[in-house]
């Protein structure tokens, strides 16, 4: 996830309301949403420490 804060805005424009505003963690930012079954799905970026993030396919 390149930018969790941007993802939150994109989700909102598509009718998916995050459970809260994105919040800061040691590696960057997290935004959480719930699916129809109530499962919580978190999107995390690594903007504060990119070396810890994974790239696509890894």
Beta strands, then each sheet from edge to edge (+ up, - down):
strand 1: 23-25
strand 2: 28-34
strand 3: 40-44
sheet 1: 1+ 2- 3+
end
